[in-house]
Amino acid sequence: MKISVLIPVYKGTESLEGLLSSLLEDSYRRKEILVCVDEPTPQTKKLIKKYKRYVKFFVNDKRIGKFTL
């Protein structure tokens, strides 16, 4: 069974990188990680570049609140 992990982020968070690292290191391989970001900070944009190979990011340059795919 495949699982999806959805992480909503507004601007940025200090715990995002640790969370992504932990999820990617987890032994359960049949998972997808989706991060929805409103108004990313420069630091968040760096994380997006770093993890874009392993994580699906959905980014809004301005705050819209509810996220739709």
LUMTIGU-947730 format. One record per residue: residue number from 1; x, y, z of N, C-alpha, C in turn. Coordinates in steps of 0.05 Angstrom, whole numbers, plus 32768, in hexadecimal, padded with zeros to 4 digits. Layout:
num|n.east|n.north|n.up|ca.east|ca.north|ca.up|c.east|c.north|c.up
NUM|X|Y|Z|X|Y|Z|X|Y|Z
...
This chain:
num|n.east|n.north|n.up|ca.east|ca.north|ca.up|c.east|c.north|c.up
1|8011|7FE9|8000|8000|8000|8000|8012|8019|8000
2|800A|802C|7FF0|8019|8046|7FEF|800B|805A|8000
3|801B|806A|800F|800F|807F|8020|8019|809A|8015
4|8009|80AE|801B|8010|80CA|8015|8012|80DA|802E
5|8027|80EA|8030|802C|80FC|8046|8029|8118|803C
6|8016|8127|8046|8011|8142|803E|8019|8156|8054
7|802B|8168|804D|8035|817B|8061|802E|8198|8057
8|801C|81A6|8065|8017|81C1|805E|802B|81D4|806D
9|8034|81E8|805E|8048|81FB|8069|8040|8217|8062
10|8040|8229|8075|803D|8245|806F|8057|8253|8074
11|8062|825F|805F|807C|826C|805F|8093|8259|8064
12|8097|8250|807B|80AC|823D|8081|80AB|8233|809E
13|80BA|8220|80A3|80BB|8215|80BE|80D7|8209|80C3
14|80E0|820C|80DB|80FB|8201|80E2|80FB|81E3|80E2
15|80E4|81D7|80E6|80E3|81B9|80E8|80DF|81AB|80CE
16|80DB|81B9|80B8|80D5|81AD|809E|80EC|819B|8095
17|8104|81A4|8095|811A|8194|808B|811E|817B|809C
18|811B|817C|80B6|811D|8164|80C6|8107|8151|80C1
19|80EF|815B|80BC|80D8|814A|80B6|80DD|813C|809C
20|80E5|814A|8087|80EA|813E|806D|8100|8129|806E
21|8115|812F|807D|812B|811C|8080|8121|8103|808D
22|8112|8105|80A2|8107|80EE|80B0|80F5|80DD|809F
23|80E4|80EB|8090|80D2|80DC|807E|80E1|80CD|8068
24|80F5|80DA|805D|8105|80CD|8048|8116|80B6|8052
25|811F|80B8|806C|812F|80A3|8077|811E|808B|8082
26|8104|808F|8084|80F3|807A|808E|80F4|8062|807C
27|80F3|804A|8088|80F6|8031|8079|80DE|802B|8066
28|80C7|8037|806B|80B0|8032|805A|80B4|8041|8040
29|80B7|8032|802A|80BF|803E|8010|80A7|8046|7FFF
30|8090|803A|8003|8079|8040|7FF2|806A|8058|7FFC
31|8076|806F|7FFA|8069|8088|8003|806F|809E|7FF0
32|805E|80B2|7FF0|8063|80CB|7FE2|8060|80E1|7FF7
33|8071|80F5|7FF3|8072|810C|8006|806A|8125|7FF6
34|8055|8132|7FFF|804C|814A|7FF1|804D|8161|8005
35|8059|8177|7FFC|805B|818F|800D|804E|81A6|7FFE
36|803A|81B2|800B|802C|81C9|8000|8035|81E2|800F
37|8041|81F5|8000|804D|820D|800D|8040|8226|8003
38|8036|8237|8016|802D|8252|8010|8043|8265|8018
39|8049|8278|8006|805D|828D|800B|8077|8282|8016
40|8085|8273|8007|809E|8267|8011|80B3|827D|8017
41|80C2|8279|802D|80D8|828A|8034|80F0|8282|8023
42|8105|8292|8023|811E|828A|8014|8129|826F|801F
43|8128|826B|8039|8131|8252|8044|8120|823A|803A
44|8106|823E|8039|80F4|8229|802F|80FA|8223|8012
45|8100|8238|8002|8106|8234|7FE6|8120|8223|7FE3
46|8133|8227|7FF5|814B|8217|7FF4|8145|81F9|7FFA
47|8133|81F5|800D|812B|81D9|8013|811C|81CC|7FFC
48|810C|81DC|7FEE|80FE|81D1|7FD6|8112|81C8|7FC2
49|8127|81D8|7FBC|813C|81D0|7FA9|814A|81B7|7FB3
50|8150|81B6|7FCD|815F|819F|7FD8|814F|8185|7FD6
51|8135|8186|7FDB|8125|816D|7FDD|8113|8168|7FC5
52|8113|8179|7FB0|8100|8176|7F9A|8102|815C|7F8B
53|8118|814E|7F8D|811C|8135|7F80|810C|811E|7F8E
54|8106|8122|7FA8|80FA|810D|7FB8|80DE|8114|7FC2
55|80D7|812E|7FC1|80BE|8138|7FCD|80AF|8148|7FB8
56|8095|8146|7FB7|8085|8157|7FA5|807D|8170|7FB4
57|8084|8187|7FA8|807E|81A1|7FB4|8069|81AF|7FA3
58|8056|81BC|7FB1|8042|81CD|7FA4|8045|81E8|7FB1
59|804C|81FC|7FA2|8054|8215|7FAD|8042|822C|7FA3
60|8038|823C|7FB5|8029|8254|7FAF|803A|826C|7FB8
61|8040|827E|7FA6|8051|8295|7FAE|8043|82A8|7FC1
62|8028|82A7|7FC2|801A|82B8|7FD5|8007|82A7|7FE5
63|7FFE|82B1|7FFB|7FED|82A2|800E|7FD2|829E|8002
64|7FC9|8285|8000|7FAE|8280|7FF7|7F9E|826F|800B
65|7FAC|8265|801F|7F9F|8256|8034|7F99|8239|802B
66|7F81|8233|8024|7F7A|8218|801B|7F89|8212|8002
67|7F93|81F9|8001|7FA3|81F1|7FEA|7F94|81DD|7FD9
68|7F93|81E1|7FC0|7F86|81CE|7FAE|7F9A|81C3|7F9A
69|7F99|81AA|7F94|7FAB|819E|7F81|7F9E|819D|7F66
